[in-house]
Amino acid sequence: MPRHIACLSFDFDTWSGFAARGMTTPTPTSRGEFGVIGAERIRRLLKDRQIKSSWYIPGVVIETYPEACAAVVEGGHEVGHHGYSHMPPAWLEAQREADEFGRAMDCIAKLTGGKPAGYRSPSWDISDRTIDLISQYGLRYDSSMMGHDCSPYFARRGDVVAADAPMQFGETTDLVEIPISWSLDDHPHFEFIRAKTEVLPGLSNANAVLENWLADWEYMQRTEEWGALVFTFHPYVVGRGHRMLMLEKLIDALMKQGAVFQTLDELQREYRGRVGKPA
């Protein structure tokens, strides 16, 4: 019997992503702070639709906004590891990456009373050490890579990639990779960012983005007996009025098409039950 899963995930970064890029002046900080307002709107919508979701929260955000983060937990949503700062692991030296990983684990333990099941890299750019760190701390899945569009798979470690030689594949781990995509992320579609050296235009029409997302869902239903799509949102992005209306339309359309809504932890568990251990 066909089974198609929708995962709603929220990167609750507030201002941490701007700060990681040196944007610490009042305006970008306030822009990130709007995420606290957006998060409340999102939680109300999810409660109304009786949907549990996955939230990835940097440790610095947990420490800055404890009440807003506690409300996520009280709503029954999954909290995943999203670093301590929002610095991409690929930018960090080994010791700092390890220190920040452990520090974020401590923040999540204080917030939820346990350890997270999964990890999502800030800016989706892991280092060649990150998979080992995730496994070392006993997490069960990662959601930072893009090797499929509608099916989890087991992550590899130790790949060797060079521009002038064939790729050497590393070993397959027991860590489930739940793939994501920039095309199913609200940030590149909607956020206008003007930096000293570049401009990211964003500000797309929300209905056009919704049309693309529903087309991806339709394609998965047509071509896969079992599959899952992960939609990624940022509360300071999707929390704006017209985008909240888009999120409502997305949820309602998926419901009408028979979507099964799961957290990413629930998805990795179901995937393991289907395929067993990695080959």
N, C-alpha and C positions, 0 to 999 in steps of 0.2 A: 504494500500500500504506500503511495507517495507520502513523503514527510518533508516539509520544508520549514526551516527554522529561521527566525529573525532575532538577532541580538542587538539591542539598543545599548550603546556604550557611551559614557560621558567622561571626558577628560576635564576634571575640575581643577584647572590650572590657575584660575584668577590671574594675578599679575606675574606669576613666576616665569612664564615663557618670555614675556617682555624683558624681565630683569636678567634672564640668562643671556640675552642679546645686548645687554648694556643699556636698555631703555628703562631707566629708573626715575625719570622726571614725573611730575604730578599727573600729566595727562594720560600717558600709557598706563600708569598705575591705576588711575581711576577707571580706565577702560576695562582693565582686568577685574577690578573690584565689582563691576557690574555683574560678574559671574555669580556672586552671592545672590543677587536679585534673580538672575536667570535660573539658578539652581532651585530656588523656592518654587518658581513657576513650573519647572519641569517636574518636580516632586508631586505637585498637586495634580498635574496631568496624568502622570503614571499611576497615582493612587486612584484617580477617577476611572482609568482604563484597566486597573488591577493588573499591572505589568511590573515585574521585577527586572531590574537592569544591572549593569556593571559600571562602577564608577572608579576611575583611576585618579588618585589624588597624591600629588607630591607631598613629602613630609613637611615642607615649609608651609604649605597651605593648611595641613592638619593643625600645625602649631599656631597659625595665625587666626584661623576661623574655626575653632573647636566646636562651636554650637552648630554651625552650618554643616560641618562634616558629621557630627553626631546625628543630625536629622536624616542624613543619608542612611546611616546604619539603622536608625529607628524605623525607617521606611521599609526595611527588609531587603535592601539592595546590597549587592556584592561590592566590596571595596578591594581594589587591586593595587599592586605596587606600581608607582609611577616616578620612581626616583625620589631623592630628597629635594634637591633643587631641580629646576627643569633643564639642566645642562645635559645635552645628548651624550650618552656614554662614549660614543666614538670621538668626542672632543676631549675626553678626560684621560689623565695618566692612570695607570693601573691602580695605584694605592688610593687615589681619590675616588675612583669608581667604586672600589670595594668599601671604602669608608662610608660613602653616601648610600650605598645599597643597604648596609647594615643599619645606618641611622634611620632610613625610611622604614625598615622592618620594625624598629622600636616604636616609631610613631604609629604605625598601623596597629601594633599590639596594644598600645595604650588606648587607641580609639575603639577597636573592635573586641579586644580581649583574646585575640588569636592571631595566627599568621595568615597572610593572603594565599589564595590558591594560584594566582596568576600575576604576571608582570606585563607591563606595557612600557616600552621605552619612550622617554621624552623625545619628541620630534621623529620617532620611528627611525633611529639611527644607532643600532647597537654596535659595540666593539667586538673584537674577536675573543674577548674574555667573558662577555655578558652571559652567554648560554651556560658556561661553567658556574658563574655566580648564582644564576637562577636555580640550577640543579643543586648546588652546594647548600642552599637554604631550604631545599625541599619543596619548592613550588612545583606545580603540576603542569602549567602551561605558560606560553609566551604569546603575545599578540602584537608583534612589531614588524613582521615580515609579510611578503606579498607573493609567495610562490604558488598560490592558487587563488581563485576568486570565490569559490563557494564550498570548499571542503577543507577541514583541518588536515594536518599531516604531521609526521614526527620531524622535529628540527634536527639539523646536522650541526656538528661542531668540527672545527679544524679544516674547513675548506681552504684551499690555496688558490688564490685568484690573481692573475697577472695579465696585463694587457697584451703581452706578446707570447703567451703560452696557453695550451689547453687547460681548462679548469681541472684541479685535482679535488675530488670529492672527499670530504671528511667522513667521520663515523656518524651513523644515525643514533640519536639519543632517545631516551624514554620521555622526553619533554614534548608535549603536544603543542604544535604551532597553530594558532587560530589566526588565519590571514586577514589582513586589512587592506584598504586601498585608499589612495588620496581621492579617488573619484567618489567614494562613499563617505567622505569626511566633509563636514560643513566648512571648515576653516579656509581651505583654498578657494572655495566657491564664493565665500561671502566677505572675508575680511580684507579691508583696504589697509595696507601697511606701506608707509613712506619712510624709508631709511636713507642714510647718506649716499649709498651707492646703488640702491634699487628701489623699485616701486612694485608692489604686488597689488594688482587692481581690485580683485574681489568684486563685491557688490553685485553679484549675479541675481537675476530674477529668480525668486524662490520657486515659483511654479515650474520654471524650466528645469531647475535642479530636481524637483520632485518627479518630474516626468522621466528624467534619466534614471533615478533610483528605482522607480517602479518598473521601468523597462529591464533593468538588471534582474529584478525579482521575477518578472515574466519569463525571461530567458532561462533562468535557473529552473523554474517550474516546467518549462518545455523540454529541457535537456537532461535533467537529473531526477532520478527517483528519490534520492535523499540529498539534501544540501542545506547550507546555512549561509546567510549573508550577515556581515557585521557592519552596522551603521555607527559612525563615530561623530559625536557632537561635543561642542565646548559650550558650557552654560553662558559664557559672556558673548558667544556668537549666536547660538540658536535661541537664546533667551529674549531676543528682540521680538516685538509684537508680530510682524508679518511672518517671521520664521517660526514662531510658536504655532501660528496657524498652519504653516507647512508641516510641522511635526505632527500636529493633530491629524491632518489629512493623510500623512504617511501611515500612521498607526491605524487609522480607520480603514484605509484601503488594504493594508496587509491583513487586517482581521477579516475583511470580507473575502479575501482570497485564501483563507484557511491557514494563515501563518501560525506557527507555534512559537511563542515568545519564550526565550530562555536567557539566563545569564551565561557568560562565557564559561564559568565553572561548570554549570550544568551541561553545556555543549561539550566540553572536553571529556566529561564523564560519559556522556552518551557515545561519543566517538570511540573512546577506549572500549566500551562495551560492544561496539560493532566490529572493530578490527582486531582487538586483542593487543598483544605486545608488538613492538616494531620488529620488522623482519631483520 
